[in-house]
Amino acid sequence: MARPQCDGLSYFPFDVDFFSDRKIKIIRGSEYGTDAIIIYIYLLCEIYKGKGYYIAYDDDLVCCASADTGVPEGKTRQIVQLLASKSLFDNTRFSADNLLTAASIQTRYQEAKKSTKRDVFVEPSVWILNEEATLGFIKVHPKESFSEKNPSKSEKNPDKSEKNPTKENKIKENKNKINKTKTATAIAVAPELEPAWQAFIEMRKKMRKPMTEYAMEITIKKLETLAPGDTVTQKKILEQSVERSWQSVYELKEKGGVNNGRNEKPFEPSNW
């Protein structure tokens, strides 16, 4: 059986003059200090081992980065913004598309992929290297070229998709229902938490930030950390996040306005 092909890299080159780079000196000298360096290297590792040349910037990534490095979530978000503003990540892709990539990242990626001796297909909307800088085996428009090579395939039987449009719609609806059910029930919670948990998941969907199974696991672990074995408090924490449209869970907010000793304000989309 052939070894499956992997988009990402198992390792990436790390320049020995990394700390001599002017941009690195700037972020290291910022108020975030070495935490900024740690987060930057962490994100590079996530990019290269995943897609290889970019990664989606979302709450799940921030949560994982914070858990793995020990840097608080709020501080992690601020550091990523700093990295983008200093062009260590492409600021346009970051601001417009919530993606982390850079010309230097994509250059290293294609250099590392040379040894595969096969075409590598990349997303046209993400790839930022110009034609001159892009190596020949990098295929930026695979979908367009494929449809152009075989224009007749969709024309041979044009009436097939027209025979049962209602049936096709029903199939799509059923698939969507199945997918939604799988997502909503992927993680089991205590029965007393179920209504609040489903409300939290539904809120995330309405915010257009649906939760992955991994994100659900992280949230459940965080609930257990905030209120170990106390499902009553865990339910209140979930209800608090739903009421305030928070994308994660936090300690119960007291009447005085302090989160049980935490003064850090939870991240909300309106803060961006």
C-alpha positions as CSV (number, residue, x, y, z in Angstrom):
1,M,0.0,0.0,0.0
2,A,1.4,3.4,-1.0
3,R,2.2,5.9,1.7
4,P,-0.5,8.7,1.8
5,Q,0.6,12.0,0.5
6,C,0.8,14.8,3.0
7,D,0.2,18.5,2.3
8,G,2.3,19.7,5.2
9,L,6.0,19.3,6.1
10,S,7.6,17.1,8.6
11,Y,10.2,19.8,9.3
12,F,11.2,23.2,8.0
13,P,14.5,25.2,7.8
14,F,15.2,27.5,10.7
15,D,17.7,30.3,9.9
16,V,20.7,30.5,12.3
17,D,20.4,34.3,12.1
18,F,16.8,34.2,13.2
19,F,17.4,36.5,16.1
20,S,19.4,39.0,14.0
21,D,16.3,39.7,11.9
22,R,15.2,43.3,12.4
23,K,11.5,42.3,12.7
24,I,12.3,39.6,15.3
25,K,14.3,42.2,17.3
26,I,11.3,44.5,17.2
27,I,8.7,42.0,18.5
28,R,11.1,40.7,21.1
29,G,11.7,44.2,22.3
30,S,7.9,44.9,22.5
31,E,5.8,44.6,25.7
32,Y,5.2,40.9,24.9
33,G,8.9,40.0,25.0
34,T,9.8,36.3,24.5
35,D,6.1,35.4,24.5
36,A,5.9,37.0,21.1
37,I,8.8,34.8,19.8
38,I,7.2,31.7,21.3
39,I,3.9,32.3,19.7
40,Y,5.5,33.1,16.3
41,I,7.5,29.9,16.3
42,Y,4.5,27.9,17.5
43,L,2.3,29.3,14.6
44,L,5.1,28.5,12.1
45,C,5.1,24.9,13.3
46,E,1.3,24.7,13.0
47,I,1.3,26.1,9.5
48,Y,4.1,23.9,8.1
49,K,2.7,20.7,9.7
50,G,-0.8,21.4,8.5
51,K,-1.6,22.8,5.1
52,G,2.1,23.7,4.7
53,Y,1.7,27.3,3.5
54,Y,-1.2,28.8,5.6
55,I,-3.5,28.2,8.5
56,A,-6.9,29.6,9.4
57,Y,-6.9,32.0,12.3
58,D,-9.8,31.2,14.6
59,D,-10.7,30.7,18.2
60,D,-9.6,27.1,18.1
61,L,-6.1,28.0,17.0
62,V,-5.9,30.7,19.7
63,C,-7.1,28.3,22.4
64,C,-4.6,25.6,21.3
65,A,-1.7,28.0,21.1
66,S,-2.5,29.3,24.6
67,A,-2.9,25.8,26.1
68,D,0.4,24.6,24.5
69,T,2.5,27.6,25.2
70,G,1.1,28.9,28.5
71,V,0.5,32.4,27.0
72,P,-3.0,33.7,28.0
73,E,-5.6,33.8,25.1
74,G,-6.0,37.5,25.2
75,K,-2.3,38.1,25.0
76,T,-2.0,35.5,22.2
77,R,-4.5,37.5,20.1
78,Q,-2.6,40.7,20.7
79,I,0.7,39.1,19.7
80,V,-0.8,37.7,16.5
81,Q,-2.0,41.2,15.6
82,L,1.5,42.5,16.3
83,L,3.1,39.8,14.1
84,A,0.7,40.8,11.2
85,S,1.3,44.5,11.6
86,K,5.1,43.9,11.4
87,S,4.6,41.8,8.2
88,L,5.8,38.5,9.7
89,F,2.3,37.4,8.5
90,D,0.6,39.0,5.5
91,N,-1.5,41.7,7.0
92,T,-4.0,41.7,4.1
93,R,-4.8,38.0,4.3
94,F,-5.0,38.3,8.1
95,S,-7.3,41.3,8.2
96,A,-9.6,40.3,5.3
97,D,-9.6,36.5,5.4
98,N,-8.5,35.5,8.9
99,L,-5.6,33.6,7.4
100,L,-2.0,33.4,8.6
101,T,0.6,33.1,5.8
102,A,3.5,35.1,4.3
103,A,5.6,35.2,1.2
104,S,8.6,33.8,3.2
105,I,6.4,30.9,4.4
106,Q,5.2,30.0,0.9
107,T,8.8,30.3,-0.5
108,R,10.1,27.8,2.1
109,Y,7.1,25.6,1.5
110,Q,7.7,25.2,-2.2
111,E,11.4,24.8,-1.7
112,A,10.7,21.9,0.7
113,K,8.3,20.3,-1.7
114,K,10.8,20.1,-4.6
115,S,11.9,16.7,-3.5
116,T,8.4,15.2,-3.9
117,K,8.8,15.3,-7.7
118,R,5.1,15.8,-8.2
119,D,2.6,18.6,-8.8
120,V,1.5,20.5,-5.7
121,F,-1.9,22.1,-5.8
122,V,-2.5,25.3,-3.8
123,E,-5.5,27.5,-3.1
124,P,-5.5,30.5,-5.6
125,S,-7.1,32.8,-3.0
126,V,-4.4,32.0,-0.5
127,W,-1.2,31.8,-2.6
128,I,0.5,35.3,-2.6
129,L,3.7,34.6,-4.5
130,N,3.7,36.1,-8.0
131,E,4.1,34.0,-11.1
132,E,7.9,34.7,-11.3
133,A,8.4,33.6,-7.7
134,T,6.2,30.5,-8.0
135,L,8.0,27.3,-9.0
136,G,6.7,25.3,-12.0
137,F,5.3,22.3,-10.0
138,I,3.1,24.6,-7.9
139,K,-0.4,24.5,-9.5
140,V,-2.3,27.6,-8.5
141,H,-5.4,27.0,-10.6
142,P,-6.1,23.3,-10.6
143,K,-9.9,23.5,-10.8
144,E,-10.0,25.9,-13.7
145,S,-7.5,23.9,-15.7
146,F,-9.3,20.6,-15.1
147,S,-12.6,21.9,-16.3
148,E,-11.0,23.4,-19.3
149,K,-9.4,20.1,-20.3
150,N,-12.7,18.3,-20.2
151,P,-15.5,20.7,-21.1
152,S,-17.5,18.0,-22.8
153,K,-18.0,15.9,-19.6
154,S,-20.6,18.2,-18.2
155,E,-22.2,18.5,-21.7
156,K,-22.7,14.9,-22.5
157,N,-25.7,14.4,-20.3
158,P,-27.1,17.8,-19.5
159,D,-30.5,16.4,-18.8
160,K,-29.4,14.1,-16.0
161,S,-29.4,16.9,-13.3
162,E,-32.7,18.1,-14.6
163,K,-34.6,14.9,-14.3
164,N,-35.1,14.9,-10.6
165,P,-34.3,18.3,-9.2
166,T,-36.6,17.7,-6.2
167,K,-34.9,14.4,-5.4
168,E,-31.5,16.1,-5.5
169,N,-32.6,18.8,-3.1
170,K,-34.0,16.3,-0.7
171,I,-30.7,14.4,-0.7
172,K,-28.8,17.6,0.0
173,E,-31.2,18.5,2.8
174,N,-30.8,15.0,4.4
175,K,-27.0,15.3,4.2
176,N,-27.1,18.7,5.9
177,K,-29.3,17.3,8.6
178,I,-26.9,14.4,9.2
179,N,-23.9,16.7,9.3
180,K,-25.6,19.0,11.8
181,T,-26.6,16.1,14.0
182,K,-23.1,14.7,14.0
183,T,-21.6,18.0,15.0
184,A,-24.1,18.8,17.7
185,T,-23.9,15.3,19.3
186,A,-20.2,14.6,18.7
187,I,-19.3,15.3,22.3
188,A,-21.4,13.9,25.1
189,V,-22.1,16.0,28.2
190,A,-24.0,15.4,31.5
191,P,-27.8,15.3,31.0
192,E,-28.2,18.4,33.1
193,L,-25.8,20.4,30.9
194,E,-27.4,19.3,27.6
195,P,-29.8,22.3,27.1
196,A,-27.2,24.9,27.9
197,W,-24.6,23.0,25.8
198,Q,-26.8,22.8,22.8
199,A,-27.7,26.5,23.2
200,F,-24.0,27.4,23.2
201,I,-23.4,25.3,20.1
202,E,-26.3,27.0,18.3
203,M,-25.1,30.4,19.3
204,R,-21.7,29.7,17.8
205,K,-23.4,28.6,14.5
206,K,-25.4,31.9,14.4
207,M,-22.2,33.8,14.9
208,R,-20.9,31.9,11.8
209,K,-18.2,30.3,13.9
210,P,-19.4,26.7,14.2
211,M,-17.5,24.5,16.6
212,T,-15.4,21.6,15.4
213,E,-15.3,18.4,17.5
214,Y,-11.9,19.4,18.8
215,A,-13.2,22.8,19.8
216,M,-16.0,21.1,21.7
217,E,-13.5,18.9,23.6
218,I,-11.4,21.9,24.5
219,T,-14.5,23.8,25.8
220,I,-15.7,20.8,27.9
221,K,-12.2,20.5,29.4
222,K,-12.2,24.2,30.2
223,L,-15.6,23.9,31.9
224,E,-14.3,21.1,34.1
225,T,-11.3,23.2,35.0
226,L,-13.4,26.2,35.9
227,A,-15.9,24.1,38.0
228,P,-14.5,20.6,38.7
229,G,-17.4,18.2,39.1
230,D,-19.9,21.0,39.6
231,T,-22.5,20.7,36.8
232,V,-24.7,23.4,38.3
233,T,-21.9,26.0,38.0
234,Q,-20.9,24.6,34.6
235,K,-24.4,25.1,33.4
236,K,-24.4,28.7,34.6
237,I,-21.1,29.3,32.9
238,L,-22.5,28.1,29.6
239,E,-25.6,30.2,30.0
240,Q,-23.4,33.2,30.8
241,S,-21.6,32.8,27.5
242,V,-24.8,32.4,25.6
243,E,-26.3,35.5,27.2
244,R,-23.2,37.6,26.4
245,S,-22.5,36.0,23.0
246,W,-19.0,34.9,24.1
247,Q,-17.2,32.5,21.9
248,S,-15.6,30.6,24.8
249,V,-16.4,29.9,28.4
250,Y,-15.1,32.0,31.4
251,E,-15.5,32.1,35.2
252,L,-18.9,33.3,36.4
253,K,-19.0,37.1,36.4
254,E,-19.7,38.4,39.9
255,K,-22.1,41.4,40.6
256,G,-19.1,43.6,41.2
257,G,-18.0,43.1,37.6
258,V,-14.8,41.0,38.3
259,N,-14.5,37.5,37.1
260,N,-13.6,35.8,40.4
261,G,-10.3,37.7,40.7
262,R,-9.7,38.0,36.9
263,N,-9.7,41.5,35.5
264,E,-9.1,40.4,31.9
265,K,-12.1,41.1,29.7
266,P,-13.2,38.1,27.6
267,F,-12.6,38.5,23.9
268,E,-15.7,39.6,21.9
269,P,-15.9,40.1,18.1
270,S,-16.8,43.8,18.7
271,N,-13.4,44.5,20.1
272,W,-11.7,43.9,16.8
